[in-house]
Every structure is written in structure tokens, then in C-alpha cells.
């Protein structure tokens, strides 16, 4: 995949990182409503090289670039994500997933449940803690 700024997302660069993925689209009201809190989450982990936030949108690149000028979304954004969404069975939005460095899904939810950000933080922190306990080879 390539983000809206032309940067390639390579699996070798993502391996070993905690991935926080958000599937969304511009006209999704719940998606837009949760963006300020998602941006806060990104801000909390900005100093961790082991956490990567990726937003996969159904919208095209130009539309996303225009949208984020007025409504910032601080995830690394990927446009035209229909193929990725279809590949992973995503049919409702917003959808969130948190994946460990080995590719195992540890958290998944559709829409924005009341305790979403509590559970996202808890999952990210637990995965980071596990990474710190791994023996370095």
C-alpha cells in the first residue's frame, strides 16, 4: 500500500510494530466524530517507534487530502482502501484493529463503543510491554 503522500507501507518496515488500523470513509459520521480522540491517541504514542497508526479510507487520495485540511486525522492515511477492506472482510465503519508485531489481531471492534479508547490504550500498552519482555536476539 501507498499512503496519500506517496510513502510506501512495506511489510518489512511494519514487522515487529504494534499496528493500530482504522478503516473509515469521509461521509461516515461516526468515523469523523471519533477522529479528535484518535488524534489524541496518536499524540500519546508519538515517542514510541514501536506503534504505527494507519487509517485505511474508502475515499480517493484527492478527497482525503482536501478533507484533512479542515479535519485533521493524524494517522498515516491510505486512500482507495476498498480492496484491503474487502480482503479482511470489513463491511461496517469505523472498524478498528490492533495487531501485534507477529501479525496476530489482539483487538477488533466495529463502530465506536463507549469504552473504545480505554480498550485501545490497554491493548497497545500490553503489547508494548510484551515486546519489552522479549529476549533480544
Secondary structure in CASP SS format (residue, H / E / C, confidence):
PFRMAT SS
TARGET T0000
AUTHOR 0000-0000-0000
METHOD secondary structure of the structure
MODEL  1
X C 1.00
X E 1.00
X E 1.00
X C 1.00
X C 1.00
X C 1.00
X C 1.00
X E 1.00
X C 1.00
X C 1.00
X H 1.00
X H 1.00
X H 1.00
X H 1.00
X C 1.00
X C 1.00
X C 1.00
X E 1.00
X E 1.00
X E 1.00
X E 1.00
X E 1.00
X E 1.00
X E 1.00
X C 1.00
X C 1.00
X C 1.00
X C 1.00
X H 1.00
X H 1.00
X H 1.00
X H 1.00
X H 1.00
X H 1.00
X H 1.00
X H 1.00
X H 1.00
X H 1.00
X H 1.00
X H 1.00
X H 1.00
X H 1.00
X H 1.00
X H 1.00
X C 1.00
X C 1.00
X C 1.00
X C 1.00
X C 1.00
X C 1.00
X E 1.00
X E 1.00
X E 1.00
X E 1.00
X E 1.00
X E 1.00
X E 1.00
X C 1.00
X C 1.00
X C 1.00
X H 1.00
X H 1.00
X H 1.00
X H 1.00
X H 1.00
X H 1.00
X H 1.00
X H 1.00
X H 1.00
X H 1.00
X C 1.00
X C 1.00
X C 1.00
X C 1.00
X C 1.00
X E 1.00
X E 1.00
X E 1.00
X C 1.00
X C 1.00
X C 1.00
X H 1.00
X H 1.00
X H 1.00
X H 1.00
X H 1.00
X H 1.00
X C 1.00
X C 1.00
X C 1.00
X C 1.00
X C 1.00
X C 1.00
X C 1.00
X E 1.00
X E 1.00
X E 1.00
X E 1.00
X E 1.00
X C 1.00
X C 1.00
X C 1.00
X C 1.00
X C 1.00
X E 1.00
X E 1.00
X E 1.00
X E 1.00
X E 1.00
X E 1.00
X C 1.00
X C 1.00
X C 1.00
X C 1.00
X C 1.00
X H 1.00
X H 1.00
X H 1.00
X H 1.00
X H 1.00
X H 1.00
X H 1.00
X H 1.00
X H 1.00
X H 1.00
X H 1.00
X H 1.00
X H 1.00
X H 1.00
X H 1.00
X H 1.00
X H 1.00
X H 1.00
X C 1.00
X C 1.00
X C 1.00
X C 1.00
END
